[in-house]
């Protein structure tokens, strides 16, 4: 039955892509219904066929573009050059506050200066330069210019300090650091922890008496450098390294994720085509450019598709809608916290005077989803799921409330991702008698995995600079014997129509009366009750009941002798919360008091 169903559906998809008229398509649908043998499937089919066909078309288009770029040995700078030729005088980047506006020609020429300067200084393909500065137009031009001569950027989080900052720079094996003058003090604090041969370049604020000895003032050096295209890079193609983005693990220091040119293209292109972006869209990018959301999903629309992007140095809830109105933004980027902070602001008339048609991002909690869209009058939420290094991204292309994406129920093999069963206490993969992971049914939570096909740019996993960290994210015998798959580490749940809903990060759940309780859901509820205040919910160790979670907050547990905040316990007999004092705490620890 299933093979006939799959064959019919694949044939229907082929007819649609070939332009089969809708009357004939409807007839094919009836035939498909007969092949499936049930009303249940027909309901799923009719509800999801439009969504799935759009997604299939997007995947096909991106796949063909990737194939072309592979054949031409393209890189992100080469694709950007094609965009510059199409409209050199169109506005590419706008930096808020200063109203600094760069055309595509301006960005191209600035990045050429960067490329020529570092090439003249002896930097070559495969060298690494760390970039440690706040978001602004120059940030884009610096890593783009270095990429033009094959130099790889290490994009350092400008909020890092001391050991974490030194760690991120050192593991990249950078030969130089370009830092913003505003971060001079942070760099001075760790200078002794860095390699002695590392060159230092300062951009922006310059104070000769404050910078470390030997630091070069980069801005005048670039001004004196040619804007002509740099020497062509040899042996550099679509699957070579572009830069490094640092991701935080559950424990330990940040990891440097490898971003190759094809990954940058794939992430930006799937968003562009999947959410039907337009040439006249203006994107408001208030997210940091050291992360993939700001630098790939956002800036990628400028570099690859010619959209105008407004860069903000740092997110400001009070200035958000003023900026959107001022720059006539049609798309705004967010992470979940951004939406919550905006909702916590006093109501102002300007928040409905904008022309924003889409909010693009991830982490918008279902508990505030409709409040966010109704209050700010935003027609579409383009929620997605993904990580810098993952090969199993999801997209909510049809504005389904609460969903972070979907996978087709009628053509599941087109996009090889899956939710697989895991042990709810240890989060280890559960396998069947054949040794292969067990797929989840609709309504069953499971870890999201993506099949790795290393010679396919859409399915490859490039991992991290640290090979041991890379190995931990790969499992074998997942879809079938002998395969390899990327482990997302995230628990999702799928409904009958294939819509996916984010449930929790691995380990961020706790057991309550035999049920898994999502900390994210509790956080969302409490935050809403408390006026969008920051809320952290975590499991703690109680003898014989809960599992132990290894983070600093969890180590504190619920001991009133350690925690200074007021603690309360839900007393089942009294049906109310009571203060958790030292006496009650000891009763729980001894087992006299039951939870």
N, C-alpha and C positions, 0 to 999 in steps of 0.2 A: 504493500500500500504506500509506504513512505517513499520508495524510489519512484513510483508512478507520480506521486504528488510533486516531488522535487522536479521531475522531468517536465511536467506540465507547467509548473511555475516558471522554470527556467525558459521554457519555450515562450510563455507569455511575456516575460521580460524582454526576450529577444525581439518579439513582434513590436513591443512598445518602442524600443530603441530604434527600430527600423521605420517607425512612423505609421504603424497600423491604425486605421481609423477607430474611433471609440465604439461604434456599433459592432465592429468585428471583435474588438477587445472585450466587449460585454458578452458576446457569444462564447469567446474563449473562457471567460470567467465561469459561465455555466458549465462548460465542459470540465473545467477544473473542479467545480463543486461535485460533479458526478464522480470524478476520479478520487476525490478525497473521502466521499462517502459520509458526510455529516454536516449538520447545520452549524455546529460549533466552529469548524474551520471556516465556513463561509462568512460567519460574523467577523472573525479575525481578519479574513482576507479583505472584506469590503471596508473595514475600518482602517486598515494599515497599508493597502496597496499603493495609494498615492504617496504616502510618506516613504515607503520602501523603494518605489521606483525613482523618486527624487534622489534618495541616498545612493541608489545604485548608479544613477547617472553621474552624481558627484564623484563617486569612487572611480568610475570609468574615466571621467575627464582628467582627474588628478593622476591616475595611473598612466594615461597616455602622455600627459605633460612630463611626468617623471621619466618615462621611457625616452622621450625626445631629448630631455636635458642630459640624460645619461649618455645618449649617443653623441651629443655635441660636446661632452665633457664640460658642461656648464657649471658655473658657480654662482653664489648669490650676487657677487659684484658684476658678473657678466649679465645676469638677468636684470639687475638694476640699471645697467648701461642701456639696455633696450628700452626701459621705461623712460629714462632721461631723453632718449632720442625722440620718443613719441610726444612728450610735452615738457620741454626744458624750462619753460617759464611758469608753469603751474606751481602753486605753493605746495611744498612737500612737508615742511615742519614749521610749527609755530610754538615758541616757548612763552608760556604765560608770564605775566608780570612785566617783562621787558618788551613784550610784543615783538620779539625777534622773529622775523619771518624769513625762512630760507626757501628758495625755489629749488626745483630738482637740479638745475644747473649749479646753484650755490652748494648744495650738498655734494654733488659730484666733484666739484672743484676743491672743496675743503678736504674731502676724502683722498683726492689725488695728491694734495700737499702732504697729508699724513703718510701715504704710501711712498712717495718719493723721498721724504725726509728719512724715514726709517730704513728704506732700501740703501740710501746713501751712507747711513751709519753702519751698514753691514748686516742688517737683519734679513734673514732669508726664510724660505719655506720650512715650516715646522717649528720655528722659534716661537716662544710664548712671551707675551707682554701682559701684565696684570693691569686692569683698569679699575681704579678705586676713586669714584667721584659721584656726585649727585646727578640726577637726571637733568639733561638739557640737550640742545641740538648737537653740541660738540660730541657728546657721548656716542651718538649714532655714527657721526663722521669718523670718530677715532677707530672704533672696531671695524667699521666698513673699510676704511682706508688701509688698515693693517691686513685685512683679508685680501685686498687687491694684490698684495705681494706675498701671500701665503702665510703671513704671521697670524698666529692664533691668539685670541684674546681670552684672558681669564677674568670673568666679570664678577668682581668682589662686592659683596653686600656692604654698602656704606655705613650700616649700623653696627658692624662688627668692631670689636675692640680687643686689645691685648692678645691672649693666647689664640683665640678663635681666628682673629684677623691674621696673625702670623702663620697659623696652620694653613689657611686657605691660600695664602700667597706662596708658601714654601712647597706645598704639594703640587702646585702647577708647574714648578721648575721654571718660573718666569725669569727672563734675562733682564727685565726692566719693569718698573712700575710707573704708570701715568696716574697721578692723583690730582684731585681738585684741591685748590688752595684752602678751601673750607675744611678739609680733612687733614691739614698739615699736622696738627697736634696728635691726632690718632696715629699717624705714621711715625712720628718721632718717638712715641711710647714703645714701639716694637722694633725700632731700627736695629738694635743689638741682636734681635732674634732672627734677622734676615741674613741672607748670603752677602758677604762683603763685596762681591763683584757686581752686585745688582745696580743697574743705572736707575736714576730717579729723574722724573720729568714732572713739573708742576704746570697745571693749566688753570686759568681763572685767576683768582685772588693771588697776588704775588707780593711777598714781603721778604726781601733778600736777607734781612737780619733774623728772620724767624725760621726759614727752611733749613733743612739739614745741609751741611757742607757738601758741595759737589752736585747739588740739585740744579737741573737746567730749567730755565723758564721756557716752556714749550711754545707758547703762543707767538712770540716774535720770531722764533725759529721757523714755524710753519708759514708765517707771513712772508718770509724771505725765500720760500721754496716754490718751485714751479707747480702750476695747476695742470700741466699736461698729463695725459695718462701715463702711468708708470710702466716700466718694462713688463712685458707679458710673463706670467708665471708658467713655468714648465711643469709638467707632471702633476697637475692639480685638477681634480675632477669633482663630480657631484657627490661622491661618497667619502670625500676627505674631510678632515676636521675643520670646523669653522671657529668655534669658541667653546668655552666651558662655562656652564652655569651650575651654581652650587645648590644642592638640595639638602635639606635637613633630614637625618634619619631619626629613628625612635630613640636612639641613644648615641652618645659620642659626638665627635666633631662633624661639621658639614662635609659632604662628599661632592667631588667635582664630576658632574655628569658631562659626557662628551656629546656635543651637538655638531653633527656633520651638515654639510650644505643641503643634502636631500631631506634631512629631518626638518631643518628650518623651513624649507619650501613646503613640505608636506603639511606641517602644522598650520602655517599661514593660509595655504591654498584650500584646505578642507574647510576652514572657517569662512573664507571668502565665498566659495561656491555653495557651501552647505547652507549659509544664512542669506544667500542671495544679495550680497553687498553690491553697491552701485558705484560707478565712477565718480559721481558727485557727492558721495558720502564724506563726511568729516568726522574723524574719530577723536574722541576725548580720552587721552591716555594719562590717567593719574596714578598708574601703578609703576613701581620701580623698574628701571630698565636692566637691572641685574638679574631679573627673573624672566621666565619664558612668557608669562602672560603679557607683560608690558613690552618686551623686546621682540617677541616673535609674533604672537597673536595680534598685537597692536601695531608696532613699527613695521612688521612684515607686510601689512596692507599698503604702506607707503612704498617700501622698497620693491615689492614684487608686483603690485597692482595699481600703483599710481594714485592712491588716496592721500588726502591731506590729513595729517595727524597733529593734534595739539598735545604738546608735552607739558605736564605740570611737574615741578620739582618734587613736591610732596602732596599727598591727598589732603584736601581741606573740605570738611563737611559744610562750612559756612560759605565757602566761595564756589562750591561745585556748580550750582545752577546758574550763578552769575556768569561763570566761565562759559557754560553751555550756550547761554543766550548770546553772550558777546561774540563768540566765535562761530555761532550758528551750527553747532555740532548736531549730527544726526544719529551717531552711535556713541554710547558711553561704555567704558569698561569698568568692571567691578570685581571685587572678591566679596565673599559673604559679609564681612565686617563693614565694608563700605555702605552697603544697603542699610544695615542696621544703624550706622552712625547718621546716615541721611534721615532716617525715620525719627531719630531722636532729636532732630533740629526743630525749632519752632516753625510753625506753618508760615510761609511767606508767599506772596503773590508770584514772585519770579519763578517758583518751582513749577508753575504751569504755563509759563510764557515761552518755553523752549520749543525747539522743533526736533527733539530726540524721538526717533522711531524704534530704537532698539537698544536694550541693555545687554551687553555681551560679557560673560564671565563665568565664574564657577563659585559654588558655595552659598547660593541664595537659599536660605532655609525655608522649607514649606510653610512653617509657622508664620512667616512674614511676607511670603511671596505675593499674595493678592493685596495685602496692605500697601506694599511697595508699588505695584503697578497701578493701583487705583488712585493713590494719593498723588503720584507724580505723573499720572496719565501717560504711561509708557505702553504702547501697543504690543510690543514683543519682548520677551525675555529669551535671549539666546544663551541658555545655560549649557555648559559642556563639562565633561569629565576628562581629565588628562593629567599627565605629569611630564616634566621635561624629557625624561628618558623612556617613557612607556611606549608600547606599540599597540595599545588597546584603547585609544581615545574614543569618547562617545560625544554625540551632539544632539541636543534637543532642537530639532529643526522645525517642529510644527507647534511650538508654544504650549506644550503640555505642562500644566501646572505641577510643580514639584519634581519633575523628571530631569535627570542630568543627561539623558540620551536614550538610546534604544538599540536593540538588535532585532533584525527581522525574524518573525516566527515562521514566515513562509519561505524565506531564502536564507536560513541561518548560516549556510556554508559560504556565502559571498564574503562575509566579514568574519574571519576566524577568531572570535573571542568567545568566552564562556564564563559562566559562574559555576564554580566547582565547590563541592561540599568540603567543609573543614571541621576539625574538632573544635567545638566552641570554647574549650578551656585553653588548649595549647595552640590553636590556630594552625595545626599541622594538616596537610592535605589528607583527605580520606580516599582510599583507593578500593576498587572492587577486587574480586578474585583474580582478575586478569592483570592486576597491578596498575591499571589505568585509573585516573581520577574519575570521580562520579559527578556527572553534571547535575545541577540543581533544576528542579521543576519550578514553574511560576509560583511565587509566594514563599519560596525557600531561600533564605539568605545564603550567600556564598562569596568566596573570594573571586574577584575578576582576574582572569588570566588571558593572555594573548599569545597565539602560536608564533614562534620565532622562525622566520625564513630569512636567513642572513643575506641571500642574494637578491632579495626583494626590498627596495627602499621603503616600501609601505609596511613591511612586517619585520624589519631588522631591529636588533637591539644592540646599541652601541656601548651601553654600560657606562662605567666610571673610570677615572684614571686609576683608581685602586682596583686591581683585578679580583681581590678577595671579596670586595663589596659587590662587584659585578656577578660573581659566582653565586652569591646569596640570593640574587633576584631571579635565578633561573631554576626551573624544575624540569624534570624529564618524565616521559611516559604520562603526559597529561591528557591530550586529545586521543592519542593512540601510542602504541609501543614504538619507542625509538625517537619520538619527537622531543622538542624543547619548547618551553613556554616561559613568558615573562610573568612574574608574580607581582601584582600591583600592591599587595598588602592591604587592600581596602575591601570591605564587605559591602556588597550591594544586594538589592533584591529586585526581581523582575516580575511584572504583572502579566496577565494573560495575553496582552497585546505586544509584549516585548519591551515596554518602557522600563527603563532602569532607574532606580532610586537609590541615592547614596544612603547607606545605613551607618557605617562607622569605619574609622581607621582600625587596623588590626590591633586587637588588645584593648581598645577603648570601649569595652562593654562590661557589664557586671550582671551577675545572676541574681534574680529576685523571685523567690517562690517558683523555681524551676524555669523561669523565663529569662531570656537575654534582654537586658534593658540598654538601649542606646544612649550613651552619654550625650551625643549630639542632640538627640530629641529632647532630653531633659534640659540641656543648656538653652535650647531655643525657647522652650516653654517658660523657664525661669527668667530669661532675659526679657521676654515680652512682658511678663508680670511686673518686673522691676524697672520698667521704663527703658528698655534696651541697654541696660547696664551690662558690663562685661561679666560673664559667668563662666566658671570652670567647674565641670563635674567630673569626678574621677572615682574609681573603685579603690577601696582600702582593704587591708588585711584584717580579717576577723577569724579567729581560730575555728575551723570546721565549716566555714560558710563560703567566703569569697576567695578568688584567686589573687595572688600578689602581683601588683603592677609596679614596675621599677622606674619611677620618676621621682624627682625630689619631693613633689607635693604628696605623692602617694606614700613615700617613706614616712612622712609626718603622721599618716593615718588619721585617727580621730581622737588622739590623746589630748584631753583638755590641759594637761600639764605642759604640753609642747606648743599647741596652737593657741594663739592669743585671741583669735576671733571667737565670737559666741557660737556655740554648737547646740544643735537641737536634734532630738530623736522623736520619730513618730511612735507614740505609745499606742499599741493596738487596743488595749483594754480601755484606755481613757478616750481613744479616738481623737487625739490631739497631739501637737508637738510639745515636748517638755524639754527643759534645759538639760543638756548632757554635761553633768558635773563629774568630779573625780570619783565619787561613790558609785554613780551609775556606770561609769566607765569600767571600774573594777568588777562590777557585777557581770557585765557583758564578757569581760576577759575570762572570768572564772567559769562562765557557763551558767551562772544562776539566773541571769536575765536573758530571755530568749528574744530574738528579733523576729 
